[in-house]
């Protein structure tokens, strides 16, 4: 038989899990977006026309920033998974 106190504890844990799962979904969506941006930048690098003076340094800088952002998001995701 479940007491009222146990019901409250179970409810709070369930709510906490739902909140963590929602946060995980948000992080996963951001990861997906960043991965897509990295892929698009990779394609852009391959399409530069150096004869027109186009440079890849700006794209590479942005690429490095996206990789850093992805790494941070992955760390957040792992941290949230540990809370489940």
N, C-alpha and C positions, 0 to 999 in steps of 0.2 A: 504494500500500500504506500502510495506516494503522499508525503505530507505537504502541507501548503508551502513550507519553507523550501522543500526540494523542488516544487513546481516553479517557485520564483527563481531559484538558481538555474533550473533548466531553461526557463524562459529567457533569462538574462544571457546565458551562454548561447542560446539560439539566436538571439538578437545580435550578439557580438559576432557570431559566425557570419550572419547575413551581411553585417557591415563590412567585415573583412573580405567576404566574397565580392561585394560590390566594389570595394577598393581595388581588389585584384583585377576585376573586369576593366576598370578604368585604366589601370596600369597596362594591362595587356593591349587595350586599344591604342594607348600612346606608343607602346612598343611597336605595334604594327604600323602606325603612322610614321614613326622614325625610320623603321626598316624600309618602308616604301620611299621615303625621302632619300635615304642613302642609295637605294637602287637607282633612283632617278638621277642623282648626282654622278653616280658611276657611269651611267649612260652618257651624261653630258660631257664628262671628261673625255670619253672616246670620240665625241663628235666635234671637238674644238678644231678650229682652223687656224693653225699657227701662222700660216702665210698672211692672214689678215690681222696679225698682232694680238689675237686672242690669247689669254693667259689662263692657266689652270690653277694659279695660286689661290685665287678667291674661292674657287670651287673646292680645292683641297682643304683650305682653312675651314670652310663650312662643313665639309665631309668629316674632318677631325672633331669638330664640335658636335656633330650628330652622333659620332661613335661614342663620345664622352657621355652625351645625353642618354644614349642607349644603355651604356654601362651603368649609369645611375639608376635608370628605370629597372634594369634587371636586378640590381641590389635591393631596390624597394620591393620588387616582386618576391624575391627570396625571403626578405624579412617578413612580409605579410604571410607567406606560406608557412613560416615558422610559428606564426601566431595561431594558426588553425589547430 
